[in-house]
Each structure stands twice: as structure tokens, then as C-alpha cells.
Amino acid sequence: LHRVDRRQRQMCIRDRYNIDIQKFQGVKYSTEFAIKNFLLTVCAMEYTAEDTTMPNRMLEIMASELLNNKNRVAKAVAAFIRNKIEDFHVKYLYDEQMRKINPLIRNAIFTFVCDHCKDYTSLAVSSNQKLCLDYILNNVIPFLRAQNIPMYGIKEFKQIISTEIGFPLIDLCRGGKMMVVYEWMYVPEYWEDCVYCDNLKTSV
């Protein structure tokens, strides 16, 4: 994230949820580090302060707000996937090509969420995870082919998405706490809103 984006996000979380930064921040640590540590620690269930009710309840509220906004959900899941394909990016794509793939992934996930996620608990079903995989592949593979990515590279991309897509979807099914962390840490403010795409249901 750009520094300004991170600073805006940390101030938003601190002020909106009235986080007592001093509980999570040593003198030598920044506010950004404190909030990041707060979120990661709560999600890992390793919070050791006397009162665990406050941070867990706060994270539940933040996750509930995330789940009520399909655009934010899609961006958080896309940020997770984006991190997982970084090695693929280095091997096969220029930065400009990667910038074009990012919205394709976001829009595919958003379309899947709009079509199939009235109830996020359904994402625990492997068939629905396969549907999300198909949406992503159907929106990205044509672009990769147009960029002359070799077939073994496209196969590698498919394998990465197939392996990784289950984690964020299961987290959404369980309440979305980890996706709150991914949204805060990895979704930049300049990402435009997702766009619904037709004709993503036929397998590549």
C-alpha cells in the first residue's frame, strides 16, 4: 500500500472503533504496527490480555460490516489471491500486465459473490468454491492467452488459484475475520469499485 493509504486506513480504524492504541502499542512502535498487530493477534486467537471480549467483539463488528458490502468482500478476497500469485507475476508477467489482471480477478470474484452469496455459509461447500474458481479463470485465462503466456504458465496459474481460493471463502463462511485483516493490510484506496461481468459461468 502507499504510505498515505495506510495512514488513512489506520486512522479510520482507530477512530471508528475507538481502539485504545496504548493497549497494543509499545513506545517504540507506530500506530500502524499496533493496529496490524491487534488484528493479526486477535485473528490468530493468541491475544493474551486479561479481557478478550473487547477485541474479539470489535473484530466481529468489523467483519459484519465487511460481509454487508460485496464490493469490499471481493476486494479482500482478491487481495489474498493477488498475494498468492506474486511468484507467477515475477515469472510470466510485466508489471503493466499484472495491473490489468488485478481488476479481472476482483470483478470475477464480485460477480461470483453477487450470483451465489446470499448466504456466505454456502461457501463451505466445495462445489461453490469450484464455481468461484471458474469465475476467476473465465475472466483471466483469455487475457493470459492474449498475452502469449505459455500453456504451462496458464496451467500453473490455474493450479495456484485452485489451491488457494478455498481459504478466503471458508473464512467468509466463518465470519470473515481474516478478510478484515487482508482488506486493511493489502487493499489500496485507489482500487476502483468492482464491476459485474456477464458470461463467466462457462468453464474455460
Secondary structure, DSSP 8 states (H G I E B T S, - for coil): --HHHHHHHHHHHHHHTT--GGGT--TTS-HHHHHHHHHHHHHTT---SS--HHHHHHHHHHHHHHHT-HHHHHHHHHHHHHHHTHHHHHHH--HHHHHHHHHHHHHHHHHHHHHH-SSGGGGGSHHHHHHHHHHHHHHHHHHHHHTT--HHHHHHHHHHHHHHTHHHHHHHHTTSHHHHHHHHHH--TT-------SS--S--
